[in-house]
Amino acid sequence: MIYSNDINKICALCRNAETIENNENEMFCTLKKQSVPISAGNCKKFDYDIFKKVVHRKKRLKTNFSAEDFSLE
């Protein structure tokens, strides 16, 4: 959930972490002044940034069926 209290506290969702160019596995922590793994967690200074969460949209289903779509011929 977006607004729940049980958010995964990982650096990839933290407001204090910035992406590093050409590095997909680490982020730069502005508080620690060092690079940390994206999946690192349990930081006491974790600050959730809602805009870093990747949202996957559901595909729309085809709803304009005709009678021919349901025939077995």
Predicted model as a PDB file, atoms N, CA, C, CB and O in Angstrom, pLDDT in the B-factor column:
MODEL        1                                                                  
ATOM      1  N   MET A   1       0.842  -1.181   0.000  1.00 48.00           N  
ATOM      2  CA  MET A   1       0.000   0.000   0.000  1.00 48.00           C  
ATOM      3  C   MET A   1       0.884   1.241   0.000  1.00 48.00           C  
ATOM      4  CB  MET A   1      -0.956   0.000   1.217  1.00 48.00           C  
ATOM      5  O   MET A   1       1.987   1.235   0.546  1.00 48.00           O  
ATOM      6  N   ILE A   2       0.393   2.279  -0.608  1.00 55.00           N  
ATOM      7  CA  ILE A   2       1.180   3.502  -0.716  1.00 55.00           C  
ATOM      8  C   ILE A   2       1.300   4.216   0.624  1.00 55.00           C  
ATOM      9  CB  ILE A   2       0.562   4.434  -1.743  1.00 55.00           C  
ATOM     10  O   ILE A   2       2.381   4.696   0.964  1.00 55.00           O  
ATOM     11  N   TYR A   3       0.232   4.295   1.383  1.00 59.00           N  
ATOM     12  CA  TYR A   3       0.233   5.075   2.607  1.00 59.00           C  
ATOM     13  C   TYR A   3       0.253   4.221   3.870  1.00 59.00           C  
ATOM     14  CB  TYR A   3      -0.959   5.967   2.629  1.00 59.00           C  
ATOM     15  O   TYR A   3      -0.036   4.735   4.950  1.00 59.00           O  
ATOM     16  N   SER A   4       0.576   2.960   3.775  1.00 63.00           N  
ATOM     17  CA  SER A   4       0.555   2.097   4.948  1.00 63.00           C  
ATOM     18  C   SER A   4       1.827   2.272   5.778  1.00 63.00           C  
ATOM     19  CB  SER A   4       0.393   0.631   4.527  1.00 63.00           C  
ATOM     20  O   SER A   4       2.816   2.837   5.310  1.00 63.00           O  
ATOM     21  N   ASN A   5       1.784   1.790   6.991  1.00 70.00           N  
ATOM     22  CA  ASN A   5       2.937   1.893   7.878  1.00 70.00           C  
ATOM     23  C   ASN A   5       3.955   0.783   7.658  1.00 70.00           C  
ATOM     24  CB  ASN A   5       2.481   1.878   9.308  1.00 70.00           C  
ATOM     25  O   ASN A   5       5.076   0.868   8.159  1.00 70.00           O  
ATOM     26  N   ASP A   6       3.586  -0.250   6.921  1.00 74.00           N  
ATOM     27  CA  ASP A   6       4.502  -1.372   6.710  1.00 74.00           C  
ATOM     28  C   ASP A   6       5.207  -1.267   5.357  1.00 74.00           C  
ATOM     29  CB  ASP A   6       3.742  -2.703   6.805  1.00 74.00           C  
ATOM     30  O   ASP A   6       5.224  -2.228   4.588  1.00 74.00           O  
ATOM     31  N   ILE A   7       5.783  -0.112   5.070  1.00 78.00           N  
ATOM     32  CA  ILE A   7       6.533   0.131   3.839  1.00 78.00           C  
ATOM     33  C   ILE A   7       7.913  -0.498   3.981  1.00 78.00           C  
ATOM     34  CB  ILE A   7       6.643   1.662   3.534  1.00 78.00           C  
ATOM     35  O   ILE A   7       8.520  -0.437   5.051  1.00 78.00           O  
ATOM     36  N   ASN A   8       8.405  -1.098   2.911  1.00 80.00           N  
ATOM     37  CA  ASN A   8       9.772  -1.623   2.929  1.00 80.00           C  
ATOM     38  C   ASN A   8      10.737  -0.449   3.038  1.00 80.00           C  
ATOM     39  CB  ASN A   8      10.072  -2.479   1.650  1.00 80.00           C  
ATOM     40  O   ASN A   8      10.799   0.386   2.135  1.00 80.00           O  
ATOM     41  N   LYS A   9      11.472  -0.376   4.109  1.00 83.00           N  
ATOM     42  CA  LYS A   9      12.395   0.733   4.325  1.00 83.00           C  
ATOM     43  C   LYS A   9      13.724   0.435   3.642  1.00 83.00           C  
ATOM     44  CB  LYS A   9      12.604   0.990   5.835  1.00 83.00           C  
ATOM     45  O   LYS A   9      14.707   0.063   4.282  1.00 83.00           O  
ATOM     46  N   ILE A  10      13.722   0.610   2.326  1.00 84.00           N  
ATOM     47  CA  ILE A  10      14.931   0.381   1.539  1.00 84.00           C  
ATOM     48  C   ILE A  10      15.408   1.716   0.971  1.00 84.00           C  
ATOM     49  CB  ILE A  10      14.671  -0.652   0.395  1.00 84.00           C  
ATOM     50  O   ILE A  10      14.619   2.646   0.806  1.00 84.00           O  
ATOM     51  N   CYS A  11      16.675   1.801   0.681  1.00 84.00           N  
ATOM     52  CA  CYS A  11      17.268   3.052   0.218  1.00 84.00           C  
ATOM     53  C   CYS A  11      16.677   3.524  -1.117  1.00 84.00           C  
ATOM     54  CB  CYS A  11      18.770   2.886   0.081  1.00 84.00           C  
ATOM     55  O   CYS A  11      16.681   4.722  -1.400  1.00 84.00           O  
ATOM     56  N   ALA A  12      16.177   2.613  -1.923  1.00 84.00           N  
ATOM     57  CA  ALA A  12      15.607   2.993  -3.207  1.00 84.00           C  
ATOM     58  C   ALA A  12      14.361   3.857  -3.048  1.00 84.00           C  
ATOM     59  CB  ALA A  12      15.275   1.755  -4.013  1.00 84.00           C  
ATOM     60  O   ALA A  12      13.980   4.557  -3.986  1.00 84.00           O  
ATOM     61  N   LEU A  13      13.712   3.824  -1.872  1.00 85.00           N  
ATOM     62  CA  LEU A  13      12.510   4.614  -1.625  1.00 85.00           C  
ATOM     63  C   LEU A  13      12.744   5.766  -0.652  1.00 85.00           C  
ATOM     64  CB  LEU A  13      11.419   3.724  -1.095  1.00 85.00           C  
ATOM     65  O   LEU A  13      11.791   6.422  -0.230  1.00 85.00           O  
ATOM     66  N   CYS A  14      13.986   6.014  -0.297  1.00 87.00           N  
ATOM     67  CA  CYS A  14      14.306   7.038   0.700  1.00 87.00           C  
ATOM     68  C   CYS A  14      14.512   8.396   0.040  1.00 87.00           C  
ATOM     69  CB  CYS A  14      15.560   6.641   1.493  1.00 87.00           C  
ATOM     70  O   CYS A  14      15.060   8.491  -1.059  1.00 87.00           O  
ATOM     71  N   ARG A  15      14.073   9.429   0.716  1.00 89.00           N  
ATOM     72  CA  ARG A  15      14.218  10.795   0.223  1.00 89.00           C  
ATOM     73  C   ARG A  15      15.673  11.254   0.254  1.00 89.00           C  
ATOM     74  CB  ARG A  15      13.356  11.745   1.046  1.00 89.00           C  
ATOM     75  O   ARG A  15      16.044  12.175  -0.473  1.00 89.00           O  
ATOM     76  N   ASN A  16      16.498  10.627   1.082  1.00 87.00           N  
ATOM     77  CA  ASN A  16      17.896  11.033   1.238  1.00 87.00           C  
ATOM     78  C   ASN A  16      18.845  10.317   0.280  1.00 87.00           C  
ATOM     79  CB  ASN A  16      18.338  10.785   2.652  1.00 87.00           C  
ATOM     80  O   ASN A  16      20.044  10.594   0.281  1.00 87.00           O  
ATOM     81  N   ALA A  17      18.329   9.412  -0.528  1.00 87.00           N  
ATOM     82  CA  ALA A  17      19.180   8.652  -1.455  1.00 87.00           C  
ATOM     83  C   ALA A  17      19.056   9.211  -2.863  1.00 87.00           C  
ATOM     84  CB  ALA A  17      18.805   7.151  -1.442  1.00 87.00           C  
ATOM     85  O   ALA A  17      17.966   9.571  -3.309  1.00 87.00           O  
ATOM     86  N   GLU A  18      20.172   9.278  -3.548  1.00 86.00           N  
ATOM     87  CA  GLU A  18      20.200   9.759  -4.926  1.00 86.00           C  
ATOM     88  C   GLU A  18      20.815   8.687  -5.812  1.00 86.00           C  
ATOM     89  CB  GLU A  18      20.993  11.090  -5.040  1.00 86.00           C  
ATOM     90  O   GLU A  18      21.683   7.932  -5.374  1.00 86.00           O  
ATOM     91  N   THR A  19      20.367   8.622  -7.046  1.00 87.00           N  
ATOM     92  CA  THR A  19      20.895   7.619  -7.976  1.00 87.00           C  
ATOM     93  C   THR A  19      22.312   7.993  -8.387  1.00 87.00           C  
ATOM     94  CB  THR A  19      19.986   7.487  -9.226  1.00 87.00           C  
ATOM     95  O   THR A  19      22.682   9.167  -8.426  1.00 87.00           O  
ATOM     96  N   ILE A  20      23.087   6.969  -8.689  1.00 88.00           N  
ATOM     97  CA  ILE A  20      24.453   7.148  -9.163  1.00 88.00           C  
ATOM     98  C   ILE A  20      24.461   6.799 -10.642  1.00 88.00           C  
ATOM     99  CB  ILE A  20      25.475   6.263  -8.355  1.00 88.00           C  
ATOM    100  O   ILE A  20      23.930   5.765 -11.048  1.00 88.00           O  
ATOM    101  N   GLU A  21      25.058   7.653 -11.434  1.00 87.00           N  
ATOM    102  CA  GLU A  21      25.111   7.418 -12.875  1.00 87.00           C  
ATOM    103  C   GLU A  21      25.873   6.138 -13.184  1.00 87.00           C  
ATOM    104  CB  GLU A  21      25.761   8.607 -13.591  1.00 87.00           C  
ATOM    105  O   GLU A  21      26.911   5.869 -12.579  1.00 87.00           O  
ATOM    106  N   ASN A  22      25.362   5.349 -14.122  1.00 88.00           N  
ATOM    107  CA  ASN A  22      25.981   4.100 -14.591  1.00 88.00           C  
ATOM    108  C   ASN A  22      26.124   3.055 -13.485  1.00 88.00           C  
ATOM    109  CB  ASN A  22      27.346   4.393 -15.182  1.00 88.00           C  
ATOM    110  O   ASN A  22      26.988   2.183 -13.571  1.00 88.00           O  
ATOM    111  N   ASN A  23      25.297   3.131 -12.460  1.00 85.00           N  
ATOM    112  CA  ASN A  23      25.342   2.138 -11.395  1.00 85.00           C  
ATOM    113  C   ASN A  23      23.913   1.821 -10.967  1.00 85.00           C  
ATOM    114  CB  ASN A  23      26.192   2.643 -10.185  1.00 85.00           C  
ATOM    115  O   ASN A  23      23.242   2.650 -10.353  1.00 85.00           O  
ATOM    116  N   GLU A  24      23.455   0.618 -11.296  1.00 84.00           N  
ATOM    117  CA  GLU A  24      22.084   0.225 -11.000  1.00 84.00           C  
ATOM    118  C   GLU A  24      21.933  -0.441  -9.635  1.00 84.00           C  
ATOM    119  CB  GLU A  24      21.585  -0.702 -12.066  1.00 84.00           C  
ATOM    120  O   GLU A  24      20.809  -0.632  -9.172  1.00 84.00           O  
ATOM    121  N   ASN A  25      23.027  -0.796  -8.989  1.00 88.00           N  
ATOM    122  CA  ASN A  25      22.974  -1.553  -7.742  1.00 88.00           C  
ATOM    123  C   ASN A  25      23.192  -0.723  -6.492  1.00 88.00           C  
ATOM    124  CB  ASN A  25      23.980  -2.630  -7.781  1.00 88.00           C  
ATOM    125  O   ASN A  25      22.965  -1.212  -5.386  1.00 88.00           O  
ATOM    126  N   GLU A  26      23.631   0.526  -6.641  1.00 87.00           N  
ATOM    127  CA  GLU A  26      23.930   1.352  -5.481  1.00 87.00           C  
ATOM    128  C   GLU A  26      23.338   2.744  -5.639  1.00 87.00           C  
ATOM    129  CB  GLU A  26      25.438   1.441  -5.264  1.00 87.00           C  
ATOM    130  O   GLU A  26      23.080   3.212  -6.748  1.00 87.00           O  
ATOM    131  N   MET A  27      23.131   3.392  -4.496  1.00 87.00           N  
ATOM    132  CA  MET A  27      22.668   4.771  -4.451  1.00 87.00           C  
ATOM    133  C   MET A  27      23.576   5.549  -3.516  1.00 87.00           C  
ATOM    134  CB  MET A  27      21.183   4.857  -3.991  1.00 87.00           C  
ATOM    135  O   MET A  27      24.262   4.959  -2.681  1.00 87.00           O  
ATOM    136  N   PHE A  28      23.586   6.869  -3.647  1.00 91.00           N  
ATOM    137  CA  PHE A  28      24.397   7.719  -2.772  1.00 91.00           C  
ATOM    138  C   PHE A  28      23.511   8.278  -1.677  1.00 91.00           C  
ATOM    139  CB  PHE A  28      25.081   8.868  -3.569  1.00 91.00           C  
ATOM    140  O   PHE A  28      22.510   8.939  -1.953  1.00 91.00           O  
ATOM    141  N   CYS A  29      23.881   8.013  -0.435  1.00 89.00           N  
ATOM    142  CA  CYS A  29      23.140   8.511   0.723  1.00 89.00           C  
ATOM    143  C   CYS A  29      23.698   9.882   1.095  1.00 89.00           C  
ATOM    144  CB  CYS A  29      23.234   7.516   1.933  1.00 89.00           C  
ATOM    145  O   CYS A  29      24.885  10.016   1.394  1.00 89.00           O  
ATOM    146  N   THR A  30      22.834  10.904   1.075  1.00 89.00           N  
ATOM    147  CA  THR A  30      23.296  12.258   1.385  1.00 89.00           C  
ATOM    148  C   THR A  30      23.569  12.453   2.872  1.00 89.00           C  
ATOM    149  CB  THR A  30      22.272  13.273   0.920  1.00 89.00           C  
ATOM    150  O   THR A  30      24.287  13.380   3.248  1.00 89.00           O  
ATOM    151  N   LEU A  31      23.016  11.606   3.712  1.00 88.00           N  
ATOM    152  CA  LEU A  31      23.270  11.719   5.149  1.00 88.00           C  
ATOM    153  C   LEU A  31      24.562  11.019   5.562  1.00 88.00           C  
ATOM    154  CB  LEU A  31      22.102  11.141   5.930  1.00 88.00           C  
ATOM    155  O   LEU A  31      25.330  11.542   6.370  1.00 88.00           O  
ATOM    156  N   LYS A  32      24.795   9.833   5.002  1.00 87.00           N  
ATOM    157  CA  LYS A  32      26.000   9.074   5.338  1.00 87.00           C  
ATOM    158  C   LYS A  32      27.197   9.496   4.504  1.00 87.00           C  
ATOM    159  CB  LYS A  32      25.751   7.595   5.153  1.00 87.00           C  
ATOM    160  O   LYS A  32      28.339   9.180   4.835  1.00 87.00           O  
ATOM    161  N   LYS A  33      26.927  10.216   3.416  1.00 89.00           N  
ATOM    162  CA  LYS A  33      27.975  10.675   2.481  1.00 89.00           C  
ATOM    163  C   LYS A  33      28.763   9.510   1.896  1.00 89.00           C  
ATOM    164  CB  LYS A  33      28.937  11.638   3.189  1.00 89.00           C  
ATOM    165  O   LYS A  33      29.984   9.583   1.763  1.00 89.00           O  
ATOM    166  N   GLN A  34      28.058   8.435   1.548  1.00 87.00           N  
ATOM    167  CA  GLN A  34      28.687   7.274   0.934  1.00 87.00           C  
ATOM    168  C   GLN A  34      27.667   6.518   0.104  1.00 87.00           C  
ATOM    169  CB  GLN A  34      29.304   6.354   2.001  1.00 87.00           C  
ATOM    170  O   GLN A  34      26.463   6.740   0.230  1.00 87.00           O  
ATOM    171  N   SER A  35      28.151   5.632  -0.740  1.00 86.00           N  
ATOM    172  CA  SER A  35      27.245   4.820  -1.549  1.00 86.00           C  
ATOM    173  C   SER A  35      26.764   3.631  -0.727  1.00 86.00           C  
ATOM    174  CB  SER A  35      27.941   4.341  -2.854  1.00 86.00           C  
ATOM    175  O   SER A  35      27.509   3.044   0.057  1.00 86.00           O  
ATOM    176  N   VAL A  36      25.497   3.297  -0.934  1.00 86.00           N  
ATOM    177  CA  VAL A  36      24.871   2.184  -0.216  1.00 86.00           C  
ATOM    178  C   VAL A  36      24.107   1.339  -1.219  1.00 86.00           C  
ATOM    179  CB  VAL A  36      23.925   2.694   0.923  1.00 86.00           C  
ATOM    180  O   VAL A  36      23.667   1.863  -2.243  1.00 86.00           O  
ATOM    181  N   PRO A  37      23.931   0.040  -0.959  1.00 87.00           N  
ATOM    182  CA  PRO A  37      23.158  -0.803  -1.866  1.00 87.00           C  
ATOM    183  C   PRO A  37      21.702  -0.358  -1.913  1.00 87.00           C  
ATOM    184  CB  PRO A  37      23.247  -2.271  -1.439  1.00 87.00           C  
ATOM    185  O   PRO A  37      21.171   0.153  -0.926  1.00 87.00           O  
ATOM    186  N   ILE A  38      21.061  -0.550  -3.056  1.00 83.00           N  
ATOM    187  CA  ILE A  38      19.664  -0.153  -3.230  1.00 83.00           C  
ATOM    188  C   ILE A  38      18.763  -0.868  -2.234  1.00 83.00           C  
ATOM    189  CB  ILE A  38      19.199  -0.445  -4.658  1.00 83.00           C  
ATOM    190  O   ILE A  38      17.820  -0.275  -1.710  1.00 83.00           O  
ATOM    191  N   SER A  39      19.048  -2.127  -1.971  1.00 83.00           N  
ATOM    192  CA  SER A  39      18.180  -2.912  -1.091  1.00 83.00           C  
ATOM    193  C   SER A  39      18.537  -2.780   0.390  1.00 83.00           C  
ATOM    194  CB  SER A  39      18.239  -4.361  -1.488  1.00 83.00           C  
ATOM    195  O   SER A  39      17.945  -3.456   1.231  1.00 83.00           O  
ATOM    196  N   ALA A  40      19.499  -1.914   0.712  1.00 82.00           N  
ATOM    197  CA  ALA A  40      19.855  -1.721   2.121  1.00 82.00           C  
ATOM    198  C   ALA A  40      18.667  -1.150   2.869  1.00 82.00           C  
ATOM    199  CB  ALA A  40      21.086  -0.789   2.265  1.00 82.00           C  
ATOM    200  O   ALA A  40      17.908  -0.348   2.324  1.00 82.00           O  
ATOM    201  N   GLY A  41      18.507  -1.557   4.103  1.00 77.00           N  
ATOM    202  CA  GLY A  41      17.355  -1.085   4.868  1.00 77.00           C  
ATOM    203  C   GLY A  41      17.673  -0.915   6.331  1.00 77.00           C  
ATOM    204  O   GLY A  41      18.830  -0.986   6.746  1.00 77.00           O  
ATOM    205  N   ASN A  42      16.625  -0.690   7.114  1.00 77.00           N  
ATOM    206  CA  ASN A  42      16.709  -0.519   8.562  1.00 77.00           C  
ATOM    207  C   ASN A  42      17.546   0.689   8.975  1.00 77.00           C  
ATOM    208  CB  ASN A  42      17.283  -1.762   9.186  1.00 77.00           C  
ATOM    209  O   ASN A  42      18.238   0.656   9.993  1.00 77.00           O  
ATOM    210  N   CYS A  43      17.477   1.742   8.187  1.00 82.00           N  
ATOM    211  CA  CYS A  43      18.167   2.984   8.540  1.00 82.00           C  
ATOM    212  C   CYS A  43      17.251   3.792   9.454  1.00 82.00           C  
ATOM    213  CB  CYS A  43      18.560   3.808   7.260  1.00 82.00           C  
ATOM    214  O   CYS A  43      16.059   3.916   9.176  1.00 82.00           O  
ATOM    215  N   LYS A  44      17.784   4.334  10.524  1.00 85.00           N  
ATOM    216  CA  LYS A  44      16.978   5.103  11.472  1.00 85.00           C  
ATOM    217  C   LYS A  44      16.518   6.437  10.888  1.00 85.00           C  
ATOM    218  CB  LYS A  44      17.767   5.346  12.746  1.00 85.00           C  
ATOM    219  O   LYS A  44      15.546   7.022  11.366  1.00 85.00           O  
ATOM    220  N   LYS A  45      17.209   6.918   9.865  1.00 86.00           N  
ATOM    221  CA  LYS A  45      16.866   8.206   9.271  1.00 86.00           C  
ATOM    222  C   LYS A  45      16.119   8.045   7.946  1.00 86.00           C  
ATOM    223  CB  LYS A  45      18.126   9.031   9.057  1.00 86.00           C  
ATOM    224  O   LYS A  45      16.132   8.949   7.111  1.00 86.00           O  
ATOM    225  N   PHE A  46      15.475   6.906   7.756  1.00 85.00           N  
ATOM    226  CA  PHE A  46      14.706   6.646   6.543  1.00 85.00           C  
ATOM    227  C   PHE A  46      13.551   7.633   6.449  1.00 85.00           C  
ATOM    228  CB  PHE A  46      14.183   5.191   6.522  1.00 85.00           C  
ATOM    229  O   PHE A  46      12.790   7.805   7.401  1.00 85.00           O  
ATOM    230  N   ASP A  47      13.425   8.281   5.289  1.00 86.00           N  
ATOM    231  CA  ASP A  47      12.341   9.227   5.038  1.00 86.00           C  
ATOM    232  C   ASP A  47      11.694   8.839   3.713  1.00 86.00           C  
ATOM    233  CB  ASP A  47      12.862  10.716   5.010  1.00 86.00           C  
ATOM    234  O   ASP A  47      12.286   9.027   2.650  1.00 86.00           O  
ATOM    235  N   TYR A  48      10.489   8.303   3.776  1.00 86.00           N  
ATOM    236  CA  TYR A  48       9.808   7.754   2.606  1.00 86.00           C  
ATOM    237  C   TYR A  48       9.481   8.836   1.589  1.00 86.00           C  
ATOM    238  CB  TYR A  48       8.536   7.038   3.025  1.00 86.00           C  
ATOM    239  O   TYR A  48       8.917   9.874   1.934  1.00 86.00           O  
ATOM    240  N   ASP A  49       9.838   8.587   0.329  1.00 85.00           N  
ATOM    241  CA  ASP A  49       9.526   9.486  -0.771  1.00 85.00           C  
ATOM    242  C   ASP A  49       8.552   8.775  -1.701  1.00 85.00           C  
ATOM    243  CB  ASP A  49      10.819   9.925  -1.533  1.00 85.00           C  
ATOM    244  O   ASP A  49       8.927   7.824  -2.387  1.00 85.00           O  
ATOM    245  N   ILE A  50       7.317   9.228  -1.728  1.00 84.00           N  
ATOM    246  CA  ILE A  50       6.264   8.561  -2.497  1.00 84.00           C  
ATOM    247  C   ILE A  50       6.549   8.600  -3.997  1.00 84.00           C  
ATOM    248  CB  ILE A  50       4.910   9.209  -2.210  1.00 84.00           C  
ATOM    249  O   ILE A  50       6.080   7.727  -4.727  1.00 84.00           O  
ATOM    250  N   PHE A  51       7.299   9.581  -4.472  1.00 86.00           N  
ATOM    251  CA  PHE A  51       7.563   9.712  -5.900  1.00 86.00           C  
ATOM    252  C   PHE A  51       8.620   8.747  -6.413  1.00 86.00           C  
ATOM    253  CB  PHE A  51       7.983  11.110  -6.204  1.00 86.00           C  
ATOM    254  O   PHE A  51       8.791   8.630  -7.626  1.00 86.00           O  
ATOM    255  N   LYS A  52       9.333   8.054  -5.540  1.00 83.00           N  
ATOM    256  CA  LYS A  52      10.323   7.075  -5.968  1.00 83.00           C  
ATOM    257  C   LYS A  52       9.734   5.680  -6.123  1.00 83.00           C  
ATOM    258  CB  LYS A  52      11.464   7.035  -4.985  1.00 83.00           C  
ATOM    259  O   LYS A  52      10.395   4.777  -6.636  1.00 83.00           O  
ATOM    260  N   LYS A  53       8.496   5.504  -5.685  1.00 81.00           N  
ATOM    261  CA  LYS A  53       7.839   4.202  -5.797  1.00 81.00           C  
ATOM    262  C   LYS A  53       7.427   3.970  -7.247  1.00 81.00           C  
ATOM    263  CB  LYS A  53       6.603   4.116  -4.854  1.00 81.00           C  
ATOM    264  O   LYS A  53       6.807   4.836  -7.863  1.00 81.00           O  
ATOM    265  N   VAL A  54       7.768   2.811  -7.790  1.00 80.00           N  
ATOM    266  CA  VAL A  54       7.407   2.460  -9.160  1.00 80.00           C  
ATOM    267  C   VAL A  54       6.034   1.806  -9.143  1.00 80.00           C  
ATOM    268  CB  VAL A  54       8.470   1.514  -9.804  1.00 80.00           C  
ATOM    269  O   VAL A  54       5.824   0.796  -8.472  1.00 80.00           O  
ATOM    270  N   VAL A  55       5.108   2.387  -9.884  1.00 81.00           N  
ATOM    271  CA  VAL A  55       3.743   1.886  -9.937  1.00 81.00           C  
ATOM    272  C   VAL A  55       3.533   1.200 -11.274  1.00 81.00           C  
ATOM    273  CB  VAL A  55       2.713   3.028  -9.729  1.00 81.00           C  
ATOM    274  O   VAL A  55       3.790   1.779 -12.329  1.00 81.00           O  
ATOM    275  N   HIS A  56       3.063  -0.040 -11.222  1.00 83.00           N  
ATOM    276  CA  HIS A  56       2.776  -0.784 -12.441  1.00 83.00           C  
ATOM    277  C   HIS A  56       1.284  -0.709 -12.716  1.00 83.00           C  
ATOM    278  CB  HIS A  56       3.249  -2.262 -12.326  1.00 83.00           C  
ATOM    279  O   HIS A  56       0.473  -1.142 -11.897  1.00 83.00           O  
ATOM    280  N   ARG A  57       0.926  -0.168 -13.851  1.00 86.00           N  
ATOM    281  CA  ARG A  57      -0.477  -0.019 -14.217  1.00 86.00           C  
ATOM    282  C   ARG A  57      -1.021  -1.333 -14.758  1.00 86.00           C  
ATOM    283  CB  ARG A  57      -0.652   1.102 -15.253  1.00 86.00           C  
ATOM    284  O   ARG A  57      -0.305  -2.096 -15.405  1.00 86.00           O  
ATOM    285  N   LYS A  58      -2.287  -1.586 -14.488  1.00 87.00           N  
ATOM    286  CA  LYS A  58      -2.942  -2.772 -15.014  1.00 87.00           C  
ATOM    287  C   LYS A  58      -3.356  -2.522 -16.457  1.00 87.00           C  
ATOM    288  CB  LYS A  58      -4.164  -3.158 -14.151  1.00 87.00           C  
ATOM    289  O   LYS A  58      -3.752  -1.413 -16.816  1.00 87.00           O  
ATOM    290  N   LYS A  59      -3.262  -3.555 -17.277  1.00 86.00           N  
ATOM    291  CA  LYS A  59      -3.686  -3.434 -18.663  1.00 86.00           C  
ATOM    292  C   LYS A  59      -5.204  -3.429 -18.728  1.00 86.00           C  
ATOM    293  CB  LYS A  59      -3.105  -4.577 -19.521  1.00 86.00           C  
ATOM    294  O   LYS A  59      -5.875  -4.126 -17.966  1.00 86.00           O  
ATOM    295  N   ARG A  60      -5.734  -2.637 -19.645  1.00 85.00           N  
ATOM    296  CA  ARG A  60      -7.180  -2.612 -19.841  1.00 85.00           C  
ATOM    297  C   ARG A  60      -7.584  -3.836 -20.648  1.00 85.00           C  
ATOM    298  CB  ARG A  60      -7.631  -1.303 -20.552  1.00 85.00           C  
ATOM    299  O   ARG A  60      -6.914  -4.214 -21.609  1.00 85.00           O  
ATOM    300  N   LEU A  61      -8.668  -4.434 -20.251  1.00 83.00           N  
ATOM    301  CA  LEU A  61      -9.184  -5.603 -20.939  1.00 83.00           C  
ATOM    302  C   LEU A  61     -10.100  -5.189 -22.088  1.00 83.00           C  
ATOM    303  CB  LEU A  61      -9.931  -6.512 -19.959  1.00 83.00           C  
ATOM    304  O   LEU A  61     -10.734  -4.134 -22.047  1.00 83.00           O  
ATOM    305  N   LYS A  62     -10.154  -6.021 -23.093  1.00 78.00           N  
ATOM    306  CA  LYS A  62     -11.040  -5.769 -24.215  1.00 78.00           C  
ATOM    307  C   LYS A  62     -12.474  -6.021 -23.745  1.00 78.00           C  
ATOM    308  CB  LYS A  62     -10.671  -6.670 -25.446  1.00 78.00           C  
ATOM    309  O   LYS A  62     -12.791  -7.103 -23.250  1.00 78.00           O  
ATOM    310  N   THR A  63     -13.330  -5.025 -23.902  1.00 81.00           N  
ATOM    311  CA  THR A  63     -14.701  -5.160 -23.418  1.00 81.00           C  
ATOM    312  C   THR A  63     -15.747  -5.080 -24.527  1.00 81.00           C  
ATOM    313  CB  THR A  63     -14.980  -4.099 -22.398  1.00 81.00           C  
ATOM    314  O   THR A  63     -16.932  -5.288 -24.265  1.00 81.00           O  
ATOM    315  N   ASN A  64     -15.344  -4.792 -25.724  1.00 86.00           N  
ATOM    316  CA  ASN A  64     -16.321  -4.672 -26.808  1.00 86.00           C  
ATOM    317  C   ASN A  64     -16.377  -5.989 -27.602  1.00 86.00           C  
ATOM    318  CB  ASN A  64     -15.958  -3.475 -27.747  1.00 86.00           C  
ATOM    319  O   ASN A  64     -15.930  -6.058 -28.747  1.00 86.00           O  
ATOM    320  N   PHE A  65     -16.931  -7.018 -26.974  1.00 85.00           N  
ATOM    321  CA  PHE A  65     -17.051  -8.330 -27.598  1.00 85.00           C  
ATOM    322  C   PHE A  65     -18.295  -8.380 -28.483  1.00 85.00           C  
ATOM    323  CB  PHE A  65     -17.105  -9.438 -26.527  1.00 85.00           C  
ATOM    324  O   PHE A  65     -19.258  -7.643 -28.272  1.00 85.00           O  
ATOM    325  N   SER A  66     -18.255  -9.242 -29.451  1.00 86.00           N  
ATOM    326  CA  SER A  66     -19.426  -9.474 -30.306  1.00 86.00           C  
ATOM    327  C   SER A  66     -19.884 -10.917 -30.115  1.00 86.00           C  
ATOM    328  CB  SER A  66     -19.099  -9.183 -31.819  1.00 86.00           C  
ATOM    329  O   SER A  66     -19.221 -11.705 -29.440  1.00 86.00           O  
ATOM    330  N   ALA A  67     -21.011 -11.251 -30.710  1.00 87.00           N  
ATOM    331  CA  ALA A  67     -21.541 -12.615 -30.609  1.00 87.00           C  
ATOM    332  C   ALA A  67     -20.607 -13.609 -31.295  1.00 87.00           C  
ATOM    333  CB  ALA A  67     -22.952 -12.695 -31.230  1.00 87.00           C  
ATOM    334  O   ALA A  67     -20.549 -14.771 -30.891  1.00 87.00           O  
ATOM    335  N   GLU A  68     -19.883 -13.183 -32.311  1.00 87.00           N  
ATOM    336  CA  GLU A  68     -18.942 -14.054 -33.030  1.00 87.00           C  
ATOM    337  C   GLU A  68     -17.768 -14.477 -32.140  1.00 87.00           C  
ATOM    338  CB  GLU A  68     -18.414 -13.340 -34.285  1.00 87.00           C  
ATOM    339  O   GLU A  68     -17.192 -15.547 -32.339  1.00 87.00           O  
ATOM    340  N   ASP A  69     -17.427 -13.667 -31.194  1.00 84.00           N  
ATOM    341  CA  ASP A  69     -16.334 -14.001 -30.284  1.00 84.00           C  
ATOM    342  C   ASP A  69     -16.662 -15.220 -29.410  1.00 84.00           C  
ATOM    343  CB  ASP A  69     -16.014 -12.801 -29.398  1.00 84.00           C  
ATOM    344  O   ASP A  69     -15.752 -15.907 -28.945  1.00 84.00           O  
ATOM    345  N   PHE A  70     -17.943 -15.489 -29.188  1.00 85.00           N  
ATOM    346  CA  PHE A  70     -18.361 -16.566 -28.317  1.00 85.00           C  
ATOM    347  C   PHE A  70     -18.873 -17.800 -29.065  1.00 85.00           C  
ATOM    348  CB  PHE A  70     -19.416 -16.069 -27.398  1.00 85.00           C  
ATOM    349  O   PHE A  70     -19.295 -18.775 -28.444  1.00 85.00           O  
ATOM    350  N   SER A  71     -18.834 -17.753 -30.367  1.00 87.00           N  
ATOM    351  CA  SER A  71     -19.320 -18.910 -31.143  1.00 87.00           C  
ATOM    352  C   SER A  71     -18.208 -19.950 -31.262  1.00 87.00           C  
ATOM    353  CB  SER A  71     -19.806 -18.469 -32.564  1.00 87.00           C  
ATOM    354  O   SER A  71     -17.028 -19.601 -31.247  1.00 87.00           O  
ATOM    355  N   LEU A  72     -18.578 -21.216 -31.378  1.00 85.00           N  
ATOM    356  CA  LEU A  72     -17.617 -22.310 -31.462  1.00 85.00           C  
ATOM    357  C   LEU A  72     -17.424 -22.808 -32.888  1.00 85.00           C  
ATOM    358  CB  LEU A  72     -18.062 -23.452 -30.584  1.00 85.00           C  
ATOM    359  O   LEU A  72     -16.833 -23.870 -33.082  1.00 85.00           O  
ATOM    360  N   GLU A  73     -17.877 -22.114 -33.841  1.00 74.00           N  
ATOM    361  CA  GLU A  73     -17.758 -22.559 -35.242  1.00 74.00           C  
ATOM    362  C   GLU A  73     -16.470 -22.125 -35.861  1.00 74.00           C  
ATOM    363  CB  GLU A  73     -18.900 -22.037 -36.067  1.00 74.00           C  
ATOM    364  O   GLU A  73     -16.217 -22.418 -37.030  1.00 74.00           O  
TER     365      GLU A  73                                                      
ENDMDL                                                                          
END                                                                             
